[in-house]
Structure formats: structure tokens, C-alpha cells
Amino acid sequence: MNRLYMNKPITIRKAAIRLLLTVFAALGFSTLQANTGENLQDSSYNDTTFPLNLGVHVGTTGFGLHLSTPLGAQFGVRLGASFMPFNTNIQGSYSNRETESDVKIKAHNISALFSWTPFYQSAGFFRSFAVNAGGAFFYNLDAELTTKLAEPYRHGDIMIDEDEVGEIRTDINYKKTISPYLGVGLNDIRLGDGFSLQVDLGSYYLPKPSVSITGTGLLQGNAGNAATVENNIKNYRFLPRVEVGVSYRIR
């Protein structure tokens, strides 16, 4: 009994990212469809006065604020800070036993992106198309999964309450370092009255995660599984960034 370990919750991070990708990708493209015409044909990258834009954004790596400005006709820079506290409860199963998992994920970061607009002289949609490269310092990037049985455990004729069985806590942590980013997007699409729209699609490349496992009750002997879990997720190092932002020209 003390070797019982529940692997299902490890896939939660992947599922959460996939769900957020779908939601914000749909949001980004529906916004673009609603703003065709003159708005899509105008980009502040053709503005030689170097305006400063302050904006808000939301996406798969959280919500936050950013500052951006063009650096000439083809280039621009954007500095941002994002926060992603994500909590949820997941119902699952292990060996035909119902389980409950409490999931907590944090992905707080400070980022810097440099943009290149190769079609800045084009008319229409492609004028705002940009290739974005840079990185983010993730000063808090970790996940905590606490899993326990959702019902009593039967061992022969003996019924053991789920609280007596105990719980398993899995901590996944990433080194505090700069993670490189590469992606594409639509930058500074004019919406009128000083407002503009940004849409980003790309990915961060994260360092290898470290895993620790602790158990309570009859599950105390699961600490040795940490190395197995760490090996299973060592290749999950790409963090997708699908983000929609709105900026206002403050200068």
C-alpha cells in the first residue's frame, strides 16, 4: 500500500496549456476578423515619432502589463510583466480507484521581446505581421499537485478511510533563469483613438524541471518515485505563449 502512486495528475499541466491555447487562439482570431479593413492596414511601425504604448495582455502565460515602442520602420521592442496563478481541482482514477487532485500552478515572469516586421511596406493584413524573439525571466515557475483517494480504501475485509490512507504531494520546480522565446504575431494594429491590438503565437524554451514527492499516512514511501516522474517530464520544456493585448498610446 505504501508504494501506491498516482501518475494521472502529471498530465494536468499539459491539459491546462492545451485548453488555454484553444481559448485564446479563438479569441485572437475572432478579434482580427472583427477588425478587418482600415484598422488592419495601419501600423504604428510607420510612425517616425517613436510613440510609447502602455497596454494590458492576457494569454497562456498569464495576464499583465507591457510597454512597447517601434525602433524605426521595421523593428520594435516590448517589455512586459505577466502573472499566472492557476488553481483547479481534478477528478481522476488510479487502479480503478477514484482520486481527487488539487492543482496549483504559478508562472510569473518579466519579458523582453524584439520585433521585426518584414512586410512593413505592404498594404493590408501583412503590414503588421512580425517575427518576435527575446526571452523572459521566470522568477516563479512551479506546479504543486496534491492527490488523495476520493473514497475509502478496501484491503480485504478492512475498510481504511481515505484520510488515513494519506495523500501525495508532487512539487515541480523550474530554475530561476532566462528562458528564450521565438514566435510570430501581429503588432500594433491600430484600433483608433490611440488604441492598438497585439496578437502573439510562440513558445518559451524552459530549463529541465526538478521534482520532489512527499507522502503522508500509508503513502509515505513514495519519495523514491520523484526520479521517475522527473525523467518522464524532462522533455516538457516548451511553454506555449498565445497572447492577446490592447495598448494605448501615452506619448
N, C-alpha and C positions, 0 to 999 in steps of 0.2 A: 504493500500500500504506500510505503514512503517513497517509492520511485515513480508514483503517478505524476505525469507531467502533461500539460495541455498545450499543444502546439498551435491550435486554431487561431488564437488571438494574434499570433505573429503576423498574420496576413492583413490585419486591420489597417496598418499604415498604408499599404498598397491600395486597399479598397477605398480609404478616405481620399487619397490623392486622385484616384480614378473618378470618384464622384464629383469632387471639386472641379476637376478638369472638364467634365461634361457640363456642369452648371455654368461655369464662367466662359467656356467656349461658346455656348449658346447665347449667353448674354452679350459677348463681344460682337458676334456676327449679326445678331438681331439689331444691335445699336448701329452697326455700319449700314445695314440695309435701310434703316430709318433715316439715315443722314446722307443719302446719295445726292448728286447734283453739285451745286456750287460749294457746299461745305467740304466735300471730299476733294475738291480741286484746289483748295487753298491751304498752303502750309506756311508756318512761320519760319521755315528754313530759308525762305526767300526774303526774310526781313533782315535788313542790314543794320538795324538799330540794336541788335543783341538784347531782345526782351528777356525778362526774368519771369518765370511762371511758377506759381505755387499751386500744388494740387493734392488731391486725395486719390487713393487707389485701393482696390480690393482684388484678391485672387487666391491662388492655391498656396501661396506663401504668406497669406495674412492680409491685413489691412494696415494703412499707414499714410504717411505724408511724403511728398517729394518736391524738390526744386529742379528746374530744368532751364536750359538756355541753349540756343544754337551757337555754334562756333564757326561762323562763316556759312557759305551756301550749302555745303554738303555734310557738315559734321555738327554734332551736338553732344551735350553731357547732361546726365540726370543723376542727382543724389537723392537717396531715399532712405526711409526707416520703416520697417514692417514688423508687425506683431501678430503672432498666430497662437492664441491659446485655444486648444480644441479638446473638448471633453465629450465623451459619449459612453453609453452602456451597450454591450453587445451580448446577445443570447447565442450560445453555441452548444456544441456537444463534443464529448470525448469518450470513446468506447461505449457508445450508446447511453451515456450519462449526460444530462443537461447541465450546462455550465453558464455562469454569469461572469462577464469581464468588464471591469471599469477601466476605461482608456483615457489617458491624459497625454497630449502632445503639445510641445512648445517649439516654435521656430522663429525666434526673434532675431532680426538682423539689420545691419546697416549696409547699404549697397551703393555702388557707383557704376554707371553704365555709360559707355561711349557709343554714339550712333553714327552710322554712315548711310546717307540717302543716295544711292547710285543713280536714281532716276529723277533727281530733283528738277530737271528741266522738262520733264514730261508733263503732259496735261492729264488731268483726271486722277483716277484712283492711285496710280503708281507713284505719283509725286511724293506721297507721304510714306511710301514703303522704306523700311530701314533695316539694316543689319546691326544688331546690338551686341556688344561684347563688354565684359567687365568682370565684376565679382562682388561678393558680399561677405562680410564678417558676421558669422553666426555666433553671437555671444551667448545664446541659449538655444540649443537644438537637442532635444531629448524626448523620449517617449517612456511612459510608465504604464504597464499593464498589470492589473491585479485580478486574478482569476480564482474562482471557487466553484464548488458544486452548487447547483440550484435546488437540490433535493437531497434527502438523507442517503447515505451510502449503505448498501446491504452487503454484509460479509457473512455468507451462510445464513444462519438464523438470527444474526445480530444486526440490528439497525444502528448506524452511527450518524448522529446529527451532523449536518453539513458544516456547522460552526466548529465542531470538534475535529472534523477532518482537516480543517485549516484552509489556507489559501496560498497561492504562489504569486510572488511579485517579480516581474521582469522589468529591469531598467535598461534602456538602450540609450547610449550617450555618444555624441559625436564631439571630436576635438574642437576646441575653440580656435578656429583658424579661418583664413580667407578661402572661399570656395569660388572657383572660376565659373563664369556664365557665358553662354553663347545662345543667341536666338534671333528672331526676326520680329518685326512689328510694324505698326502704323503710328507714326509720331506726329504730334501737333496738328491734328485735323481741326481746322477752325470750325467752331460751332456758333460764332457770333458773340458780340458784346464782351469780347476779351476771353471767352472760354474756348478751350480746345480739348480734344479727346486723344487718348493713347490706348493702344492695344498691344500687348506683348505675348509672345509664344516662344518659349525656350526652356533651358534646363541648367541647373547648377550641378556641378560635379563635387560630391561630398567626400570627405575622408572616410576611411573604414570605421564602422561603429564598434564600440565596445559594449559587452553585455554582462550584466550581473543578475543572479537569481537568488532569491531568498524564499523560504517557505516557513509556514507555521503549522502547529499541530502535527498530524501524521504526514505532512508533506515537507518536513524539514530537510529531507535528504535529497533535494533536487538541485542544490547549488552546483553540482558537477555537470548539469546539463547546459550551463552557460556557454561553455566552449562549443558545444554542438550548435546551439542557436546562433552564436556569433558567426560560425562558419557558414550556416545556412543563409544568412542575410548579408554576407560580406560584399556581394555584388550589387546590392540595392543602394547604389551610390548616386544615382541620378534623381534629382529633385525637380520635377516639372514646375515651370512658372507660367501660368496662364493668368494674365492680369489685365484689368480694365481700369483706366484712370481718367479723371477730369481735372484740368488745370485752369487757373485764372491768371491772366497777365497782371502782375503787380508793378511792373516797371516798363 
